[in-house]
Amino acid sequence: MRVKVSVKGASSIVTLPFEEYVAGAVRAEVLPSTLRARSASAALDAQAVVSRTYAAANLGRHAAEGYDLCDTTHCQVYRPAPPGDAQGDAAARAVWATRGMVLTYAGRVIQALFHADCGGRTAAAATVWGGTEAPYLESVEDWWCTGRPEARWTFAAEERGLLQALNADARTRVGERMQRVEIVSRDASGRALAVTLVGSKTISIRAETFRAVVTQAFGARSIRSTRFEASRDGARLRFAGVGFGHGVGLCQGGTARRAEAGQTPAEILAHYFAGTRLQSGRPARARPELAGSLFSR
């Protein structure tokens, strides 16, 4: 497969074996502490299956640009093995242990989405982005991820800086003033579905769109999820929430704790992707219309 890889601002397209790419995705997408933990083999095996499944379902996503996948969160983050350790690191071992295994639903490879931390309940893909429903990407409880202090976050931005970020995108352009962010509706997990931006103009948009615009300007650790509250504090707008990522599919925080408790990779995957089947071989790819309705983390 062909992957666009960026190093120190320079990009190139590299051709590499499929399973080598999967190892690089696992290596980049999980925390270093998980890669080092002795009890993390089940979590790494589950991530290997998910990363392989995602890659199989989305090969050719960038075909018009001359490659299959990129090395950013638009596809999956990818990192090659450390020099001299291409076969010996934990990610490579997990890929070897699960080689060829993918998740399917109704005979097709699924869109195996994942995120860092659900905060206690995952989100349904259809409520986050709209579009085609995926029965295996519904909201599920995850009490293994509940109460983790590291899941809670706060972010504050000066009105001027936030206004500049919003006006840089046509979907959130509010004009010369920004007064407040109102949460219009929430889903079953408590995540904001729709927000109203009240400024010189009043705009109603999906909460995930608002989050994407803000993180584009302030980084991924600004508004970490759409499960948040918003308030005004003088010239600043404050956000306090729980979780990290879009919340759809496999929760890496919950997966790590499930692995520590002794759950197998199959048990972990069955919880987050209900109704799917773990199989080897070359099943059909996910429906194109479904792939087009889902977006990056």
VOGU-3710 file (C-alpha; in Angstrom, 3 decimals, decimal comma):
1> mrvkvsvkga> 0,000/0,000/0,000  1,026/3,640/-0,499  1,100/6,022/2,466  1,797/9,753/2,535  4,304/10,315/5,346  5,323/13,738/6,639  8,618/14,250/8,507  9,794/17,685/9,670  7,500/19,464/7,234  8,540/17,397/4,212
11> ssivtlpfee> 6,107/14,870/2,716  6,747/11,778/0,632  4,733/8,778/-0,533  6,139/5,455/0,639  5,157/1,953/-0,459  5,173/-0,679/2,278  3,609/-4,047/3,160  0,072/-3,820/4,516  0,858/-5,407/7,900  3,900/-3,169/8,338
21> yvagavraev> 1,580/-0,186/7,942  -0,796/-1,651/10,556  2,102/-1,984/13,020  3,022/1,646/12,403  -0,570/2,733/13,050  -0,758/0,788/16,322  2,627/2,183/17,360  1,448/5,751/16,777  -2,152/5,515/17,969  -1,683/4,044/21,465
31> lpstlrarsa> 0,002/5,688/24,428  3,689/4,858/25,023  2,710/3,582/28,485  0,396/1,045/26,853  3,162/-0,113/24,516  5,420/-0,678/27,546  2,872/-2,268/29,901  3,157/-6,027/30,433  -0,612/-6,326/30,888  -1,379/-4,491/27,656
41> saaldaqavv> -1,137/-7,354/25,156  -4,932/-7,743/24,886  -5,355/-3,985/24,404  -2,671/-3,926/21,721  -4,160/-6,964/19,992  -7,581/-5,265/19,946  -6,045/-2,082/18,538  -4,193/-4,100/15,895  -7,475/-5,619/14,695  -9,165/-2,223/14,662
51> srtyaaanlg> -6,311/-0,469/12,831  -6,104/-3,298/10,286  -9,876/-3,232/9,766  -9,918/0,534/9,311  -7,082/0,362/6,793  -8,737/-2,459/4,846  -12,042/-0,577/4,670  -10,452/2,687/3,572  -7,716/1,697/1,131  -7,719/4,227/-1,662
61> rhaaegydlc> -9,243/6,995/0,436  -6,690/9,343/-1,158  -6,579/7,589/-4,549  -7,169/10,865/-6,395  -3,965/12,191/-4,804  -1,896/9,126/-5,694  -1,804/7,197/-2,424  -4,048/5,086/-0,161  -3,913/6,675/3,293  -2,200/9,592/5,027
71> dtthcqvyrp> -0,313/9,506/8,331  -2,559/11,997/10,171  -5,795/11,682/12,140  -7,692/12,187/8,880  -6,905/8,483/8,344  -4,732/6,947/11,075  -1,574/8,304/12,605  1,398/6,241/11,391  4,923/5,945/12,772  7,648/3,586/11,477
81> appgdaqgda> 9,518/1,286/13,836  12,565/2,572/15,722  15,832/1,854/13,880  16,892/-1,778/14,318  13,641/-2,762/16,038  11,262/-3,304/13,128  10,256/-6,795/14,300  10,739/-6,549/18,046  8,479/-3,827/19,421  5,127/-4,442/21,114
91> aaravwatrg> 3,108/-3,084/18,199  4,750/-5,486/15,739  4,133/-8,405/18,106  0,417/-7,505/18,370  0,104/-7,298/14,592  1,800/-10,684/14,209  -0,453/-12,256/16,868  -3,593/-11,046/15,050  -2,298/-11,213/11,458  -5,056/-11,157/8,870
101> mvltyagrvi> -7,880/-10,693/11,392  -10,540/-8,046/10,723  -14,004/-7,143/11,994  -16,984/-7,667/9,697  -20,696/-6,988/9,799  -23,074/-8,771/7,415  -20,048/-10,119/5,548  -18,337/-6,747/4,992  -15,326/-5,140/6,640  -16,586/-2,446/8,991
111> qalfhadcgg> -15,610/1,175/9,499  -13,693/0,444/12,711  -13,536/3,861/14,355  -11,787/4,492/17,665  -10,964/7,325/20,054  -8,917/7,993/23,176  -11,513/8,258/25,958  -15,319/8,047/25,947  -15,801/9,299/29,522  -18,182/6,470/30,420
121> rtaaaatvwg> -20,352/6,035/27,323  -19,531/5,926/23,624  -21,436/7,903/20,995  -23,428/6,672/18,005  -21,890/7,592/14,649  -25,199/8,783/13,211  -25,756/11,282/16,043  -22,212/12,682/15,826  -22,025/13,184/12,063  -25,446/12,356/10,646
131> gteapylesv> -25,618/10,321/7,472  -25,944/6,546/7,218  -26,520/4,614/10,432  -24,095/1,810/11,297  -25,667/-0,797/13,632  -22,232/-1,697/15,024  -21,452/1,953/15,879  -24,231/2,605/18,369  -23,780/4,187/21,798  -22,783/1,712/24,543
141> edwwctgrpe> -22,110/2,076/28,258  -18,476/1,795/29,324  -18,199/1,923/33,087  -14,578/0,789/32,804  -13,899/4,298/31,528  -16,038/6,088/34,149  -14,406/8,164/36,849  -10,924/8,360/35,359  -9,605/11,732/36,644  -7,443/12,155/33,555
151> arwtfaaeer> -10,608/12,115/31,431  -11,749/15,508/32,767  -10,510/18,667/31,083  -10,964/22,436/30,928  -10,134/24,973/28,240  -10,431/28,750/28,168  -9,957/31,127/25,247  -9,913/34,895/25,016  -12,851/36,202/23,003  -10,548/37,748/20,401
161> gllqalnada> -8,660/34,502/19,786  -11,796/32,390/19,615  -13,441/34,906/17,315  -10,467/34,758/14,965  -10,649/30,949/14,890  -14,390/30,895/14,194  -14,238/33,549/11,491  -11,515/31,581/9,691  -14,112/28,951/8,734  -17,216/29,795/6,679
171> rtrvgermqr> -19,337/27,389/8,754  -18,700/29,293/12,004  -18,216/32,881/10,850  -20,002/35,014/13,467  -18,698/38,485/12,601  -17,100/41,112/14,825  -18,364/39,937/18,223  -18,631/36,615/20,034  -20,899/36,521/23,068  -21,540/32,909/24,050
181> veivsrdasg> -21,933/29,283/23,029  -25,323/27,706/23,763  -25,819/23,945/23,767  -29,069/23,227/21,943  -29,307/19,436/22,246  -27,439/16,406/23,576  -27,366/12,713/22,723  -27,861/9,738/25,035  -24,201/9,862/26,123  -24,448/13,501/27,226
191> ralavtlvgs> -22,449/14,859/24,304  -23,585/18,087/22,693  -25,225/17,448/19,331  -25,994/20,998/18,236  -24,698/24,348/19,481  -25,683/27,926/18,762  -22,928/30,501/18,406  -24,247/33,884/19,488  -22,229/36,817/18,181  -22,730/39,538/15,607
201> ktisiraetf> -24,511/36,747/13,800  -26,233/33,748/15,360  -25,298/30,385/13,853  -26,544/26,890/14,718  -24,207/24,028/13,798  -23,289/20,500/14,808  -21,207/20,421/17,975  -18,604/18,213/16,283  -18,157/20,879/13,596  -17,619/23,532/16,278
211> ravvtqafga> -15,099/21,284/18,027  -13,245/20,624/14,754  -12,916/24,352/14,020  -11,646/25,141/17,520  -9,140/22,274/17,623  -7,863/23,266/14,192  -6,855/26,605/15,708  -5,935/25,677/19,294  -4,872/22,028/19,046  -6,404/18,662/19,881
221> rsirstrfea> -6,177/19,287/23,622  -8,403/22,366/23,593  -11,995/21,130/23,295  -11,225/17,435/23,640  -14,753/16,128/23,140  -18,292/17,376/22,615  -19,284/16,254/26,107  -18,799/19,724/27,574  -20,380/22,725/29,281  -19,725/26,275/28,066
231> srdgarlrfa> -19,711/29,510/30,072  -18,573/33,125/29,876  -15,988/34,572/32,284  -15,377/38,218/31,474  -13,451/38,396/28,225  -12,919/34,643/28,175  -15,091/31,710/27,148  -14,597/28,587/29,251  -15,303/24,953/28,434  -15,261/22,041/30,880
241> gvgfghgvgl> -15,816/18,472/29,787  -14,933/14,808/29,924  -13,486/12,403/27,374  -11,129/12,774/24,424  -12,109/12,315/20,787  -15,344/11,871/18,870  -16,469/9,035/21,169  -17,471/6,600/18,402  -16,365/2,960/18,344  -13,553/1,545/20,456
251> cqggtarrae> -12,558/3,545/23,539  -8,818/3,165/24,146  -9,113/4,164/27,810  -11,782/1,565/28,468  -9,894/-1,009/26,408  -6,754/-0,611/28,537  -8,725/-1,177/31,736  -10,601/-4,142/30,283  -7,285/-5,710/29,284  -5,919/-5,171/32,796
261> agqtpaeila> -9,015/-6,946/34,167  -8,348/-9,977/31,971  -10,786/-9,514/29,099  -9,721/-11,041/25,804  -9,375/-9,019/22,596  -12,506/-10,731/21,235  -14,517/-9,740/24,326  -13,285/-6,149/24,121  -14,115/-5,814/20,427  -17,551/-7,417/20,848
271> hyfagtrlqs> -18,490/-4,768/23,421  -17,568/-1,748/21,313  -18,683/-3,137/17,926  -21,889/-5,016/18,721  -22,974/-7,643/16,228  -19,642/-7,829/14,412  -17,630/-10,923/13,638  -13,890/-11,397/14,020  -12,570/-13,253/10,987  -9,584/-13,805/8,740
281> grpararpel> -9,431/-13,684/4,968  -10,580/-11,155/2,402  -14,200/-10,164/3,108  -15,899/-7,418/1,112  -15,164/-3,825/2,038  -17,578/-1,512/3,851  -20,307/0,122/1,788  -18,916/3,266/0,074  -21,829/5,414/1,215  -21,070/4,527/4,831
291> agslfsr> -17,384/5,337/4,474  -18,320/8,721/3,056  -20,477/9,566/6,062  -17,762/9,081/8,668  -14,954/11,450/9,506  -11,675/11,532/11,396  -11,256/11,864/15,133
//
